Each structure stands twice: as structure tokens, then as C-alpha cells.
Amino acid sequence: MNEIKLKSYAKINLCLDIVNKRDDGYHNIRTIMQSLDLFDQIEIQTSKKLEIESDHPGLPLDERNLAYKAAKAIFEKVGIKEGAKIRITKNIPIAAGLAGGSSNAAAVLHGINILYGLNLTVAQLVHIGKNLGADVPFCVVGGTVLATGIGDRLNILPPIKEYNILLVKPDVGVSTKEVYDGVNIQTLSSRPDIEKAVKSIESHDLPGLVGSMGNVLEPITSRMVKEVLEIKNTMLANGADSALMCGSGPTVFAIYSCNYKAENMLKYFKNVYEQVYLCKTI
């Protein structure tokens, strides 16, 4: 085998809370993350040098790219001087709070592990991933997960029911670092009830999950991007069971238990924004 193709899935945060800021500048968080069936395509070929290609003109193709960092990190971990030719076909919006870059990195870790027969465990891949970015450990595992620490401590939850998820990204991006820099732990309000959310997921209780969801970063990003609350309010006023900002934003997602309402809002938002997707939880 000298080539492998993988899917690199987007994620949303059903809950996102911040515990404190660490001395290293990162934040300890508590979050429930969920994979979606929106994905990028990752193709990896064996090579003697490391190079990245992409169909997206805004994606960096050097060491600024998390997929590049992931490939470099796994080769350094096993102590072999190899490379890889990596092509990323983007579907997940960038700078959107959907972990597109982290998901690409996780797919590269899995792909190189298989392609080069490294036989690293998932736990070892998670350990490599946590040094690349806070969302990478989750993306290595996927599914429905309660993540704590900086996102590297993972508690796998029962698979969530399949729900319609409508994603709407405003025509701007935000810096994750800038959003987190705006966090004041003392003034955080409307925290999610993560314990209740976990129990609701375990019992497949959608109303209970909806009532416990929240994202403490939403007020910060919505001050930077006014469309966040406009989109959220429109979703809620038109049949969404729940609506919330994804991660650090600015993408907003809504859960729809009614297919008809989801399809209607998909059509509506496609007339307003370029990046609108109707997905399902996986």
C-alpha cells in the first residue's frame, strides 16, 4: 500500500464550559463534542518529503497547517525519516469553529499510522494529537465525547441519536485565540449543565439535552460578529429544537427533529449565506 484515503469529519460542541486558565496560556474546559457527517477528504501517499496540497486557496500549505504538523509529529514520534504527500479536499468551512483543521490533523495521524504500518494505538495517537491542538484528541476518537482538561481527557459517551443539524457560517472568520483571550472567568454566565446533558444523552432525552446545552464563548464571539445572534434567533423562531454557536464560532448550528423544518431553513439560509449545510450526527 502506498496510498490511503480517509474522511475527516466536522464537529460541534453540544456544551462548552471553561473551568480556568492555565499557566501555559491554555484553558481547562469541559465540553461535549459530537461528530457530524460533513467531511473533508484526505489523501496520503508515501513520499520521501513532506508536502501538502489543497483545493482551498485560503489553506496554508506549510508548517502553519495542522495536517503538516501532525505528519511531522508522528514521524518524529517513531523516529523515522520519511515524508508524505497529503492532499486535502475541503468541504468543512475554515475558521468556523467546526474543527476542520483539527480533524484533518487527526485523519493524517490515522492515515500515516496505517500507511507506514506503525501500529500505534489510539491512545498513542491521542497523546501526539494533544500537542497539536485542543480539538485534535477528540477528532482522533470521534463520536460523542465528554472532553476535559485542554480537551485531551476523553470520556466516550453512548452514541447520540441521529439528528438533523443545520450549520450556518457568517461570511467572516474569527481567531480562536482572540476569542479565548476575551474570556473573563469571573463574569462567565449561563453555563451549560453538563451533568444533565450527559444523562440526557445516555437516556436519549432530546428535551433534556436541549435544556442543558450552552456555550460560554458565544457572548464573546457574538460581540465580534453580530450575525451569530441573528442566525441563532432566526433558527429558534422557525422550529429549531435548539440553536448554539459552534466552539469559538462564528458558525451557528441548530438541532431539528422535524425534517420539513430543517429543509425549509436550509433553503432560507442558502439565500442569505454562502456556507450553509444540513448534516446529521454520527
C-alpha positions in Angstrom: 0.0 0.0 0.0 1.4 3.4 -1.0 -1.8 5.5 -0.8 -4.7 5.9 1.6 -7.9 7.9 1.5 -9.8 9.0 4.7 -12.7 11.2 5.7 -12.1 14.0 8.1 -15.3 14.8 10.0 -16.5 18.1 11.4 -17.7 18.5 15.0 -20.0 20.7 17.1 -20.0 21.4 20.8 -23.3 20.5 22.4 -21.9 22.1 25.6 -18.8 24.2 26.2 -17.7 25.5 29.6 -14.4 26.9 30.8 -13.0 26.0 34.2 -9.9 28.1 34.4 -6.9 29.5 32.6 -3.7 27.6 32.9 -0.2 28.9 33.4 0.8 27.8 29.9 -1.9 30.0 28.4 -4.4 27.3 27.6 -7.8 27.0 29.2 -9.1 23.9 31.1 -12.5 23.2 29.6 -15.4 20.9 29.9 -17.2 20.2 26.6 -19.4 17.6 25.0 -18.3 17.2 21.3 -20.2 15.5 18.6 -19.1 14.3 15.1 -21.1 15.3 12.0 -21.3 13.7 8.6 -19.8 16.8 7.0 -16.3 15.9 6.0 -13.1 16.8 4.1 -11.3 14.2 2.0 -7.7 13.4 3.0 -5.5 11.5 0.5 -2.0 10.5 1.7 0.8 8.9 -0.4 4.1 7.6 0.7 6.9 10.0 -0.1 10.5 11.0 0.9 9.4 14.5 1.7 6.5 16.2 3.4 4.2 18.3 1.3 0.6 19.5 1.4 -1.8 20.2 -1.4 -5.4 21.5 -1.2 -8.2 22.8 -3.4 -8.9 25.6 -1.0 -7.0 28.8 -1.8 -7.1 30.0 1.8 -5.5 27.0 3.4 -1.8 27.3 4.3 0.4 24.5 2.8 3.3 24.7 5.2 4.1 24.2 8.9 1.1 26.5 9.7 -1.2 23.7 8.6 -2.2 21.3 11.4 -2.1 18.4 8.9 1.5 19.2 8.2 2.3 19.5 11.9 0.5 16.1 12.5 2.6 14.3 9.9 5.8 15.8 11.2 4.9 14.9 14.8 4.1 11.3 14.1 7.3 10.8 12.1 9.3 12.3 14.9 7.5 10.2 17.4 8.5 6.9 15.7 12.0 8.2 14.8 11.8 7.5 11.0 12.9 9.9 8.4 10.0 9.6 6.0 7.6 12.0 4.4 4.1 12.1 2.9 2.3 13.8 0.1 -1.1 14.9 1.6 -4.0 16.3 -0.4 -6.9 18.0 1.4 -10.2 18.4 -0.4 -12.1 20.9 1.7 -15.8 20.8 2.5 -15.7 21.9 6.1 -15.5 25.8 6.3 -12.2 27.1 7.7 -12.0 29.4 10.8 -15.5 28.3 11.6 -15.4 26.6 15.0 -16.0 23.2 13.3 -12.5 21.7 14.0 -11.8 21.4 10.3 -8.0 21.7 10.8 -8.0 19.5 13.9 -10.0 16.9 12.0 -7.5 17.0 9.1 -4.7 16.5 11.6 -6.4 13.5 13.2 -7.0 11.9 9.8 -3.3 12.4 8.9 -2.3 10.7 12.2 -4.5 7.7 11.4 -3.5 7.6 7.8 0.2 7.6 8.3 -0.1 5.1 11.1 -1.8 2.7 8.7 0.2 3.6 5.6 3.6 3.1 7.2 2.5 0.2 9.4 3.5 2.0 12.6 1.0 0.1 14.8 0.4 3.0 17.2 -2.6 2.7 19.5 -5.4 5.2 19.5 -4.2 6.3 22.9 -0.8 7.0 21.4 -2.3 9.0 18.6 -4.3 11.0 21.1 -1.1 11.7 23.0 0.5 13.0 19.8 -2.6 15.0 18.9 -2.9 16.8 22.2 0.3 18.7 21.5 -1.1 19.9 18.1 -4.4 21.5 19.2 -7.2 21.2 21.8 -9.7 19.5 19.4 -7.3 17.0 17.9 -7.7 14.3 20.6 -11.4 14.3 20.1 -11.1 14.2 16.3 -8.8 11.1 16.7 -11.6 9.3 18.5 -14.8 10.9 17.1 -18.4 10.2 18.0 -20.0 11.6 21.2 -17.4 12.5 23.8 -17.1 14.5 27.1 -13.7 16.2 26.9 -12.0 17.8 29.9 -8.5 19.3 30.6 -7.5 21.2 27.5 -9.6 18.8 25.5 -7.2 15.8 25.9 -9.0 13.9 28.6 -11.8 12.0 26.8 -14.8 10.2 28.2 -16.6 8.4 25.4 -20.4 8.6 25.8 -23.1 6.5 24.2 -23.8 7.3 20.6 -26.3 10.1 20.3 -29.4 9.6 18.2 -29.3 10.7 14.6 -30.5 14.3 14.4 -30.6 16.9 11.6 -28.0 19.6 12.2 -28.2 22.8 10.2 -24.9 24.7 10.1 -24.8 28.4 9.0 -21.4 30.2 8.9 -21.4 34.0 8.6 -19.2 35.3 5.8 -16.4 36.1 8.2 -13.9 34.1 10.3 -12.7 34.6 13.9 -9.5 33.8 15.6 -9.8 31.1 18.3 -7.0 32.7 20.3 -8.7 36.1 20.2 -12.0 34.6 21.4 -10.3 32.8 24.3 -8.3 35.9 25.2 -11.6 37.6 25.7 -12.7 35.2 28.4 -13.1 36.5 31.9 -13.8 33.5 34.2 -15.3 35.7 36.9 -18.0 37.1 34.6 -19.0 34.0 32.7 -22.7 33.4 32.9 -25.3 30.9 31.6 -23.0 27.9 31.9 -24.2 24.7 30.4 -25.5 21.9 32.7 -23.0 19.2 31.5 -24.0 16.6 34.1 -27.7 16.8 32.9 -26.6 16.8 29.3 -24.6 13.5 29.8 -27.6 11.9 31.5 -29.9 13.1 28.7 -27.6 11.7 26.0 -27.5 8.4 27.9 -31.3 8.2 28.0 -31.9 9.7 24.5 -33.8 12.6 26.0 -33.7 15.4 23.5 -35.7 17.9 25.6 -33.4 17.3 28.5 -30.3 17.7 26.3 -31.7 20.9 24.7 -32.4 22.4 28.2 -28.8 21.7 29.3 -26.9 23.0 26.3 -24.8 26.1 26.3 -21.5 27.7 25.1 -19.8 30.3 27.3 -17.8 31.6 24.3 -21.0 32.6 22.4 -21.4 36.1 24.1 -17.7 36.9 23.3 -17.8 36.0 19.6 -21.3 37.5 19.1 -19.9 40.9 20.1 -17.4 40.5 17.3 -19.8 39.0 14.8 -23.4 40.4 15.1 -24.7 37.7 12.7 -24.2 35.0 15.3 -27.2 36.0 17.4 -29.2 37.0 14.3 -28.8 33.5 12.8 -29.5 31.8 16.2 -32.7 33.8 16.8 -33.9 33.1 13.3 -33.3 29.4 13.8 -35.2 29.3 17.1 -38.1 31.3 15.7 -38.5 28.8 12.9 -38.8 25.5 14.6 -35.3 24.6 15.8 -35.3 22.4 18.9 -32.1 24.2 19.9 -29.5 26.6 18.4 -26.0 27.3 19.6 -22.7 28.7 18.3 -20.1 26.0 17.4 -16.9 26.2 19.5 -15.3 29.6 19.2 -17.5 30.4 16.3 -18.7 32.0 14.3 -20.7 29.1 12.8 -24.1 28.5 14.4 -25.8 25.1 14.5 -29.4 24.1 15.1 -30.9 20.7 16.0 -34.1 19.9 14.1 -36.2 16.8 15.0 -38.5 17.8 12.1 -37.1 17.1 8.7 -39.5 19.5 7.0 -38.5 22.5 9.1 -34.8 21.7 8.6 -35.2 21.6 4.8 -37.2 24.9 4.9 -34.5 26.7 6.9 -31.8 25.2 4.7 -33.4 26.9 1.7 -33.9 30.1 3.6 -30.3 30.5 4.8 -28.9 29.5 1.4 -30.4 32.7 0.0 -28.5 34.7 2.7 -25.1 33.0 3.3 -22.7 31.0 1.1 -21.8 28.4 3.6 -24.9 26.5 4.8 -25.1 22.8 5.4 -27.7 20.3 6.5 -25.9 17.4 8.3 -26.6 14.6 10.6 -24.9 13.5 13.8 -22.8 10.3 13.5 
